[in-house]
Amino acid sequence: MQLPLRLVAFVAAVALIFGLSVSWARAQPRVYEPTGRVVVSGDNLGFRIVGKTSDGRPMGRLVIRQDGEWVEPNVLSGGLRVVTEK
């Protein structure tokens, strides 16, 4: 019993499309998994953990302690600045 060539080609095309769709869906990165508002800190500088990457590394933001509360700084730049008092 021999299957028609069109049926074999159709089944192969469906299997190929399904395989490519599954591969593409699994390749999408997971950005984070929420963990709460944990702050890993020193005295006045901390790191607020907001999630984890797909490989388990923590993601978050740098925070500073101001008036007893952890807040995110408005401006954070990579350069050095001269601090002057008024």
Phi and psi restraints in degrees (range 20) as a CNS / XPLOR table:
assign (resid 1 and name C) (resid 2 and name N)
       (resid 2 and name CA) (resid 2 and name C) 1.0 -116.0 20.0 2
assign (resid 2 and name N) (resid 2 and name CA)
       (resid 2 and name C) (resid 3 and name N) 1.0 130.9 20.0 2
assign (resid 2 and name C) (resid 3 and name N)
       (resid 3 and name CA) (resid 3 and name C) 1.0 -79.3 20.0 2
assign (resid 3 and name N) (resid 3 and name CA)
       (resid 3 and name C) (resid 4 and name N) 1.0 146.5 20.0 2
assign (resid 3 and name C) (resid 4 and name N)
       (resid 4 and name CA) (resid 4 and name C) 1.0 -63.4 20.0 2
assign (resid 4 and name N) (resid 4 and name CA)
       (resid 4 and name C) (resid 5 and name N) 1.0 146.3 20.0 2
assign (resid 4 and name C) (resid 5 and name N)
       (resid 5 and name CA) (resid 5 and name C) 1.0 -59.9 20.0 2
assign (resid 5 and name N) (resid 5 and name CA)
       (resid 5 and name C) (resid 6 and name N) 1.0 -36.1 20.0 2
assign (resid 5 and name C) (resid 6 and name N)
       (resid 6 and name CA) (resid 6 and name C) 1.0 -64.2 20.0 2
assign (resid 6 and name N) (resid 6 and name CA)
       (resid 6 and name C) (resid 7 and name N) 1.0 -39.5 20.0 2
assign (resid 6 and name C) (resid 7 and name N)
       (resid 7 and name CA) (resid 7 and name C) 1.0 -66.6 20.0 2
assign (resid 7 and name N) (resid 7 and name CA)
       (resid 7 and name C) (resid 8 and name N) 1.0 -41.5 20.0 2
assign (resid 7 and name C) (resid 8 and name N)
       (resid 8 and name CA) (resid 8 and name C) 1.0 -63.8 20.0 2
assign (resid 8 and name N) (resid 8 and name CA)
       (resid 8 and name C) (resid 9 and name N) 1.0 -43.2 20.0 2
assign (resid 8 and name C) (resid 9 and name N)
       (resid 9 and name CA) (resid 9 and name C) 1.0 -65.0 20.0 2
assign (resid 9 and name N) (resid 9 and name CA)
       (resid 9 and name C) (resid 10 and name N) 1.0 -39.1 20.0 2
assign (resid 9 and name C) (resid 10 and name N)
       (resid 10 and name CA) (resid 10 and name C) 1.0 -65.0 20.0 2
assign (resid 10 and name N) (resid 10 and name CA)
       (resid 10 and name C) (resid 11 and name N) 1.0 -46.5 20.0 2
assign (resid 10 and name C) (resid 11 and name N)
       (resid 11 and name CA) (resid 11 and name C) 1.0 -63.5 20.0 2
assign (resid 11 and name N) (resid 11 and name CA)
       (resid 11 and name C) (resid 12 and name N) 1.0 -40.7 20.0 2
assign (resid 11 and name C) (resid 12 and name N)
       (resid 12 and name CA) (resid 12 and name C) 1.0 -64.8 20.0 2
assign (resid 12 and name N) (resid 12 and name CA)
       (resid 12 and name C) (resid 13 and name N) 1.0 -40.6 20.0 2
assign (resid 12 and name C) (resid 13 and name N)
       (resid 13 and name CA) (resid 13 and name C) 1.0 -66.4 20.0 2
assign (resid 13 and name N) (resid 13 and name CA)
       (resid 13 and name C) (resid 14 and name N) 1.0 -41.8 20.0 2
assign (resid 13 and name C) (resid 14 and name N)
       (resid 14 and name CA) (resid 14 and name C) 1.0 -64.3 20.0 2
assign (resid 14 and name N) (resid 14 and name CA)
       (resid 14 and name C) (resid 15 and name N) 1.0 -43.4 20.0 2
assign (resid 14 and name C) (resid 15 and name N)
       (resid 15 and name CA) (resid 15 and name C) 1.0 -63.9 20.0 2
assign (resid 15 and name N) (resid 15 and name CA)
       (resid 15 and name C) (resid 16 and name N) 1.0 -40.0 20.0 2
assign (resid 15 and name C) (resid 16 and name N)
       (resid 16 and name CA) (resid 16 and name C) 1.0 -65.4 20.0 2
assign (resid 16 and name N) (resid 16 and name CA)
       (resid 16 and name C) (resid 17 and name N) 1.0 -45.1 20.0 2
assign (resid 16 and name C) (resid 17 and name N)
       (resid 17 and name CA) (resid 17 and name C) 1.0 -64.2 20.0 2
assign (resid 17 and name N) (resid 17 and name CA)
       (resid 17 and name C) (resid 18 and name N) 1.0 -41.8 20.0 2
assign (resid 17 and name C) (resid 18 and name N)
       (resid 18 and name CA) (resid 18 and name C) 1.0 -62.6 20.0 2
assign (resid 18 and name N) (resid 18 and name CA)
       (resid 18 and name C) (resid 19 and name N) 1.0 -45.1 20.0 2
assign (resid 18 and name C) (resid 19 and name N)
       (resid 19 and name CA) (resid 19 and name C) 1.0 -62.7 20.0 2
assign (resid 19 and name N) (resid 19 and name CA)
       (resid 19 and name C) (resid 20 and name N) 1.0 -43.0 20.0 2
assign (resid 19 and name C) (resid 20 and name N)
       (resid 20 and name CA) (resid 20 and name C) 1.0 -66.1 20.0 2
assign (resid 20 and name N) (resid 20 and name CA)
       (resid 20 and name C) (resid 21 and name N) 1.0 -38.0 20.0 2
assign (resid 20 and name C) (resid 21 and name N)
       (resid 21 and name CA) (resid 21 and name C) 1.0 -65.3 20.0 2
assign (resid 21 and name N) (resid 21 and name CA)
       (resid 21 and name C) (resid 22 and name N) 1.0 -42.8 20.0 2
assign (resid 21 and name C) (resid 22 and name N)
       (resid 22 and name CA) (resid 22 and name C) 1.0 -64.9 20.0 2
assign (resid 22 and name N) (resid 22 and name CA)
       (resid 22 and name C) (resid 23 and name N) 1.0 -43.0 20.0 2
assign (resid 22 and name C) (resid 23 and name N)
       (resid 23 and name CA) (resid 23 and name C) 1.0 -62.1 20.0 2
assign (resid 23 and name N) (resid 23 and name CA)
       (resid 23 and name C) (resid 24 and name N) 1.0 -43.2 20.0 2
assign (resid 23 and name C) (resid 24 and name N)
       (resid 24 and name CA) (resid 24 and name C) 1.0 -65.5 20.0 2
assign (resid 24 and name N) (resid 24 and name CA)
       (resid 24 and name C) (resid 25 and name N) 1.0 -41.4 20.0 2
assign (resid 24 and name C) (resid 25 and name N)
       (resid 25 and name CA) (resid 25 and name C) 1.0 -66.1 20.0 2
assign (resid 25 and name N) (resid 25 and name CA)
       (resid 25 and name C) (resid 26 and name N) 1.0 -38.5 20.0 2
assign (resid 25 and name C) (resid 26 and name N)
       (resid 26 and name CA) (resid 26 and name C) 1.0 -73.4 20.0 2
assign (resid 26 and name N) (resid 26 and name CA)
       (resid 26 and name C) (resid 27 and name N) 1.0 -21.6 20.0 2
assign (resid 26 and name C) (resid 27 and name N)
       (resid 27 and name CA) (resid 27 and name C) 1.0 -80.3 20.0 2
assign (resid 27 and name N) (resid 27 and name CA)
       (resid 27 and name C) (resid 28 and name N) 1.0 -10.0 20.0 2
assign (resid 27 and name C) (resid 28 and name N)
       (resid 28 and name CA) (resid 28 and name C) 1.0 -71.4 20.0 2
assign (resid 28 and name N) (resid 28 and name CA)
       (resid 28 and name C) (resid 29 and name N) 1.0 128.2 20.0 2
assign (resid 28 and name C) (resid 29 and name N)
       (resid 29 and name CA) (resid 29 and name C) 1.0 -74.3 20.0 2
assign (resid 29 and name N) (resid 29 and name CA)
       (resid 29 and name C) (resid 30 and name N) 1.0 145.7 20.0 2
assign (resid 29 and name C) (resid 30 and name N)
       (resid 30 and name CA) (resid 30 and name C) 1.0 -90.6 20.0 2
assign (resid 30 and name N) (resid 30 and name CA)
       (resid 30 and name C) (resid 31 and name N) 1.0 125.3 20.0 2
assign (resid 30 and name C) (resid 31 and name N)
       (resid 31 and name CA) (resid 31 and name C) 1.0 -73.5 20.0 2
assign (resid 31 and name N) (resid 31 and name CA)
       (resid 31 and name C) (resid 32 and name N) 1.0 -50.5 20.0 2
assign (resid 31 and name C) (resid 32 and name N)
       (resid 32 and name CA) (resid 32 and name C) 1.0 -163.8 20.0 2
assign (resid 32 and name N) (resid 32 and name CA)
       (resid 32 and name C) (resid 33 and name N) 1.0 163.1 20.0 2
assign (resid 32 and name C) (resid 33 and name N)
       (resid 33 and name CA) (resid 33 and name C) 1.0 -121.1 20.0 2
assign (resid 33 and name N) (resid 33 and name CA)
       (resid 33 and name C) (resid 34 and name N) 1.0 118.3 20.0 2
assign (resid 33 and name C) (resid 34 and name N)
       (resid 34 and name CA) (resid 34 and name C) 1.0 -57.6 20.0 2
assign (resid 34 and name N) (resid 34 and name CA)
       (resid 34 and name C) (resid 35 and name N) 1.0 138.2 20.0 2
assign (resid 34 and name C) (resid 35 and name N)
       (resid 35 and name CA) (resid 35 and name C) 1.0 -126.0 20.0 2
assign (resid 35 and name N) (resid 35 and name CA)
       (resid 35 and name C) (resid 36 and name N) 1.0 -4.4 20.0 2
assign (resid 35 and name C) (resid 36 and name N)
       (resid 36 and name CA) (resid 36 and name C) 1.0 110.5 20.0 2
assign (resid 36 and name N) (resid 36 and name CA)
       (resid 36 and name C) (resid 37 and name N) 1.0 -163.7 20.0 2
assign (resid 36 and name C) (resid 37 and name N)
       (resid 37 and name CA) (resid 37 and name C) 1.0 -114.2 20.0 2
assign (resid 37 and name N) (resid 37 and name CA)
       (resid 37 and name C) (resid 38 and name N) 1.0 62.9 20.0 2
assign (resid 37 and name C) (resid 38 and name N)
       (resid 38 and name CA) (resid 38 and name C) 1.0 -84.6 20.0 2
assign (resid 38 and name N) (resid 38 and name CA)
       (resid 38 and name C) (resid 39 and name N) 1.0 133.7 20.0 2
assign (resid 38 and name C) (resid 39 and name N)
       (resid 39 and name CA) (resid 39 and name C) 1.0 -116.0 20.0 2
assign (resid 39 and name N) (resid 39 and name CA)
       (resid 39 and name C) (resid 40 and name N) 1.0 119.5 20.0 2
assign (resid 39 and name C) (resid 40 and name N)
       (resid 40 and name CA) (resid 40 and name C) 1.0 -92.6 20.0 2
assign (resid 40 and name N) (resid 40 and name CA)
       (resid 40 and name C) (resid 41 and name N) 1.0 121.3 20.0 2
assign (resid 40 and name C) (resid 41 and name N)
       (resid 41 and name CA) (resid 41 and name C) 1.0 -142.8 20.0 2
assign (resid 41 and name N) (resid 41 and name CA)
       (resid 41 and name C) (resid 42 and name N) 1.0 164.8 20.0 2
assign (resid 41 and name C) (resid 42 and name N)
       (resid 42 and name CA) (resid 42 and name C) 1.0 -102.3 20.0 2
assign (resid 42 and name N) (resid 42 and name CA)
       (resid 42 and name C) (resid 43 and name N) 1.0 -146.5 20.0 2
assign (resid 42 and name C) (resid 43 and name N)
       (resid 43 and name CA) (resid 43 and name C) 1.0 -70.4 20.0 2
assign (resid 43 and name N) (resid 43 and name CA)
       (resid 43 and name C) (resid 44 and name N) 1.0 -52.8 20.0 2
assign (resid 43 and name C) (resid 44 and name N)
       (resid 44 and name CA) (resid 44 and name C) 1.0 -127.0 20.0 2
assign (resid 44 and name N) (resid 44 and name CA)
       (resid 44 and name C) (resid 45 and name N) 1.0 0.8 20.0 2
assign (resid 44 and name C) (resid 45 and name N)
       (resid 45 and name CA) (resid 45 and name C) 1.0 -126.6 20.0 2
assign (resid 45 and name N) (resid 45 and name CA)
       (resid 45 and name C) (resid 46 and name N) 1.0 134.3 20.0 2
assign (resid 45 and name C) (resid 46 and name N)
       (resid 46 and name CA) (resid 46 and name C) 1.0 -145.0 20.0 2
assign (resid 46 and name N) (resid 46 and name CA)
       (resid 46 and name C) (resid 47 and name N) 1.0 176.7 20.0 2
assign (resid 46 and name C) (resid 47 and name N)
       (resid 47 and name CA) (resid 47 and name C) 1.0 -129.4 20.0 2
assign (resid 47 and name N) (resid 47 and name CA)
       (resid 47 and name C) (resid 48 and name N) 1.0 111.8 20.0 2
assign (resid 47 and name C) (resid 48 and name N)
       (resid 48 and name CA) (resid 48 and name C) 1.0 -85.7 20.0 2
assign (resid 48 and name N) (resid 48 and name CA)
       (resid 48 and name C) (resid 49 and name N) 1.0 116.9 20.0 2
assign (resid 48 and name C) (resid 49 and name N)
       (resid 49 and name CA) (resid 49 and name C) 1.0 -82.9 20.0 2
assign (resid 49 and name N) (resid 49 and name CA)
       (resid 49 and name C) (resid 50 and name N) 1.0 122.0 20.0 2
assign (resid 49 and name C) (resid 50 and name N)
       (resid 50 and name CA) (resid 50 and name C) 1.0 -110.2 20.0 2
assign (resid 50 and name N) (resid 50 and name CA)
       (resid 50 and name C) (resid 51 and name N) 1.0 -7.8 20.0 2
assign (resid 50 and name C) (resid 51 and name N)
       (resid 51 and name CA) (resid 51 and name C) 1.0 174.9 20.0 2
assign (resid 51 and name N) (resid 51 and name CA)
       (resid 51 and name C) (resid 52 and name N) 1.0 -173.4 20.0 2
assign (resid 51 and name C) (resid 52 and name N)
       (resid 52 and name CA) (resid 52 and name C) 1.0 -133.7 20.0 2
assign (resid 52 and name N) (resid 52 and name CA)
       (resid 52 and name C) (resid 53 and name N) 1.0 148.1 20.0 2
assign (resid 52 and name C) (resid 53 and name N)
       (resid 53 and name CA) (resid 53 and name C) 1.0 -76.7 20.0 2
assign (resid 53 and name N) (resid 53 and name CA)
       (resid 53 and name C) (resid 54 and name N) 1.0 174.3 20.0 2
assign (resid 53 and name C) (resid 54 and name N)
       (resid 54 and name CA) (resid 54 and name C) 1.0 -64.5 20.0 2
assign (resid 54 and name N) (resid 54 and name CA)
       (resid 54 and name C) (resid 55 and name N) 1.0 -22.8 20.0 2
assign (resid 54 and name C) (resid 55 and name N)
       (resid 55 and name CA) (resid 55 and name C) 1.0 -96.5 20.0 2
assign (resid 55 and name N) (resid 55 and name CA)
       (resid 55 and name C) (resid 56 and name N) 1.0 9.7 20.0 2
assign (resid 55 and name C) (resid 56 and name N)
       (resid 56 and name CA) (resid 56 and name C) 1.0 94.1 20.0 2
assign (resid 56 and name N) (resid 56 and name CA)
       (resid 56 and name C) (resid 57 and name N) 1.0 0.0 20.0 2
assign (resid 56 and name C) (resid 57 and name N)
       (resid 57 and name CA) (resid 57 and name C) 1.0 -79.2 20.0 2
assign (resid 57 and name N) (resid 57 and name CA)
       (resid 57 and name C) (resid 58 and name N) 1.0 139.7 20.0 2
assign (resid 57 and name C) (resid 58 and name N)
       (resid 58 and name CA) (resid 58 and name C) 1.0 -71.5 20.0 2
assign (resid 58 and name N) (resid 58 and name CA)
       (resid 58 and name C) (resid 59 and name N) 1.0 144.5 20.0 2
assign (resid 58 and name C) (resid 59 and name N)
       (resid 59 and name CA) (resid 59 and name C) 1.0 -117.1 20.0 2
assign (resid 59 and name N) (resid 59 and name CA)
       (resid 59 and name C) (resid 60 and name N) 1.0 147.7 20.0 2
assign (resid 59 and name C) (resid 60 and name N)
       (resid 60 and name CA) (resid 60 and name C) 1.0 179.9 20.0 2
assign (resid 60 and name N) (resid 60 and name CA)
       (resid 60 and name C) (resid 61 and name N) 1.0 -159.4 20.0 2
assign (resid 60 and name C) (resid 61 and name N)
       (resid 61 and name CA) (resid 61 and name C) 1.0 -133.1 20.0 2
assign (resid 61 and name N) (resid 61 and name CA)
       (resid 61 and name C) (resid 62 and name N) 1.0 150.0 20.0 2
assign (resid 61 and name C) (resid 62 and name N)
       (resid 62 and name CA) (resid 62 and name C) 1.0 -75.5 20.0 2
assign (resid 62 and name N) (resid 62 and name CA)
       (resid 62 and name C) (resid 63 and name N) 1.0 137.1 20.0 2
assign (resid 62 and name C) (resid 63 and name N)
       (resid 63 and name CA) (resid 63 and name C) 1.0 -133.5 20.0 2
assign (resid 63 and name N) (resid 63 and name CA)
       (resid 63 and name C) (resid 64 and name N) 1.0 157.7 20.0 2
assign (resid 63 and name C) (resid 64 and name N)
       (resid 64 and name CA) (resid 64 and name C) 1.0 -124.3 20.0 2
assign (resid 64 and name N) (resid 64 and name CA)
       (resid 64 and name C) (resid 65 and name N) 1.0 154.4 20.0 2
assign (resid 64 and name C) (resid 65 and name N)
       (resid 65 and name CA) (resid 65 and name C) 1.0 -90.6 20.0 2
assign (resid 65 and name N) (resid 65 and name CA)
       (resid 65 and name C) (resid 66 and name N) 1.0 123.5 20.0 2
assign (resid 65 and name C) (resid 66 and name N)
       (resid 66 and name CA) (resid 66 and name C) 1.0 -135.0 20.0 2
assign (resid 66 and name N) (resid 66 and name CA)
       (resid 66 and name C) (resid 67 and name N) 1.0 120.0 20.0 2
assign (resid 66 and name C) (resid 67 and name N)
       (resid 67 and name CA) (resid 67 and name C) 1.0 55.8 20.0 2
assign (resid 67 and name N) (resid 67 and name CA)
       (resid 67 and name C) (resid 68 and name N) 1.0 37.9 20.0 2
assign (resid 67 and name C) (resid 68 and name N)
       (resid 68 and name CA) (resid 68 and name C) 1.0 81.9 20.0 2
assign (resid 68 and name N) (resid 68 and name CA)
       (resid 68 and name C) (resid 69 and name N) 1.0 -0.6 20.0 2
assign (resid 68 and name C) (resid 69 and name N)
       (resid 69 and name CA) (resid 69 and name C) 1.0 -118.3 20.0 2
assign (resid 69 and name N) (resid 69 and name CA)
       (resid 69 and name C) (resid 70 and name N) 1.0 148.8 20.0 2
assign (resid 69 and name C) (resid 70 and name N)
       (resid 70 and name CA) (resid 70 and name C) 1.0 -85.3 20.0 2
assign (resid 70 and name N) (resid 70 and name CA)
       (resid 70 and name C) (resid 71 and name N) 1.0 122.0 20.0 2
assign (resid 70 and name C) (resid 71 and name N)
       (resid 71 and name CA) (resid 71 and name C) 1.0 -129.8 20.0 2
assign (resid 71 and name N) (resid 71 and name CA)
       (resid 71 and name C) (resid 72 and name N) 1.0 153.2 20.0 2
assign (resid 71 and name C) (resid 72 and name N)
       (resid 72 and name CA) (resid 72 and name C) 1.0 -84.3 20.0 2
assign (resid 72 and name N) (resid 72 and name CA)
       (resid 72 and name C) (resid 73 and name N) 1.0 135.7 20.0 2
assign (resid 72 and name C) (resid 73 and name N)
       (resid 73 and name CA) (resid 73 and name C) 1.0 -69.4 20.0 2
assign (resid 73 and name N) (resid 73 and name CA)
       (resid 73 and name C) (resid 74 and name N) 1.0 147.9 20.0 2
assign (resid 73 and name C) (resid 74 and name N)
       (resid 74 and name CA) (resid 74 and name C) 1.0 -71.9 20.0 2
assign (resid 74 and name N) (resid 74 and name CA)
       (resid 74 and name C) (resid 75 and name N) 1.0 -42.9 20.0 2
assign (resid 74 and name C) (resid 75 and name N)
       (resid 75 and name CA) (resid 75 and name C) 1.0 -123.4 20.0 2
assign (resid 75 and name N) (resid 75 and name CA)
       (resid 75 and name C) (resid 76 and name N) 1.0 126.1 20.0 2
assign (resid 75 and name C) (resid 76 and name N)
       (resid 76 and name CA) (resid 76 and name C) 1.0 -134.9 20.0 2
assign (resid 76 and name N) (resid 76 and name CA)
       (resid 76 and name C) (resid 77 and name N) 1.0 111.1 20.0 2
assign (resid 76 and name C) (resid 77 and name N)
       (resid 77 and name CA) (resid 77 and name C) 1.0 -118.8 20.0 2
assign (resid 77 and name N) (resid 77 and name CA)
       (resid 77 and name C) (resid 78 and name N) 1.0 163.4 20.0 2
assign (resid 77 and name C) (resid 78 and name N)
       (resid 78 and name CA) (resid 78 and name C) 1.0 -86.3 20.0 2
assign (resid 78 and name N) (resid 78 and name CA)
       (resid 78 and name C) (resid 79 and name N) 1.0 -6.1 20.0 2
assign (resid 78 and name C) (resid 79 and name N)
       (resid 79 and name CA) (resid 79 and name C) 1.0 -93.1 20.0 2
assign (resid 79 and name N) (resid 79 and name CA)
       (resid 79 and name C) (resid 80 and name N) 1.0 174.2 20.0 2
assign (resid 79 and name C) (resid 80 and name N)
       (resid 80 and name CA) (resid 80 and name C) 1.0 -94.8 20.0 2
assign (resid 80 and name N) (resid 80 and name CA)
       (resid 80 and name C) (resid 81 and name N) 1.0 145.9 20.0 2
assign (resid 80 and name C) (resid 81 and name N)
       (resid 81 and name CA) (resid 81 and name C) 1.0 -131.6 20.0 2
assign (resid 81 and name N) (resid 81 and name CA)
       (resid 81 and name C) (resid 82 and name N) 1.0 150.6 20.0 2
assign (resid 81 and name C) (resid 82 and name N)
       (resid 82 and name CA) (resid 82 and name C) 1.0 -87.0 20.0 2
assign (resid 82 and name N) (resid 82 and name CA)
       (resid 82 and name C) (resid 83 and name N) 1.0 127.0 20.0 2
assign (resid 82 and name C) (resid 83 and name N)
       (resid 83 and name CA) (resid 83 and name C) 1.0 -94.8 20.0 2
assign (resid 83 and name N) (resid 83 and name CA)
       (resid 83 and name C) (resid 84 and name N) 1.0 124.9 20.0 2
assign (resid 83 and name C) (resid 84 and name N)
       (resid 84 and name CA) (resid 84 and name C) 1.0 -122.3 20.0 2
assign (resid 84 and name N) (resid 84 and name CA)
       (resid 84 and name C) (resid 85 and name N) 1.0 146.9 20.0 2
assign (resid 84 and name C) (resid 85 and name N)
       (resid 85 and name CA) (resid 85 and name C) 1.0 -97.9 20.0 2
assign (resid 85 and name N) (resid 85 and name CA)
       (resid 85 and name C) (resid 86 and name N) 1.0 145.1 20.0 2
